[in-house]
């Protein structure tokens, strides 16, 4: 009924960090208005470091009772991105 909004996060992570661990942290700490998330890119290259990988995630923001504003989603997404950097050994690309 109410439109969804998508925001993406691209991260740089150690190759040894399993996707399962990242997904568990996302699930545990995601804002309540994130209804779904998915990985849509995984990249490894000497340019980013032999011990690193780049992962890109999409996050769907939506509520059942109203339309979210861009400002509201952007603020929540920035806070969530910062939290992921605190909980995991990653950096935002």
Residue, then its C-alpha position, 0 to 999 in steps of 0.5 A: x500500500x505504501x511505497x518502498x525505498x531502497x538504499x545501498x551500502x558498499x563495504x570493504x571487508x576482510x576476505x575471512x569475514x563470512x557473509x553469514x556473520x555480516x547477515x547476522x549483524x544486519x538482522x540483529x541491528x537493522x532499523x525496524x523499517x527495513x523490511x528486506x535486505x540482499x547482497x547484489x555484488x561481490x568483488x575481489x581485486x588486487x586493487x582493493x587489497x589481496x586480503x579484502x573483498x567488496x560487498x554491496x547490499x541493498x536495503x528496502x525501507x517500508x512501513x505498513x502505515x505511512x509513506x516514509x520521507x527521504x529525509x527519514x530514510x536517509x537519516x536512518x540509513x546513515x545511522x545504520x551504516x555507522x553502526x555496522x562499521x562499529x559492529x563489524x571490521x568493515x569500512x564503507x566504500 
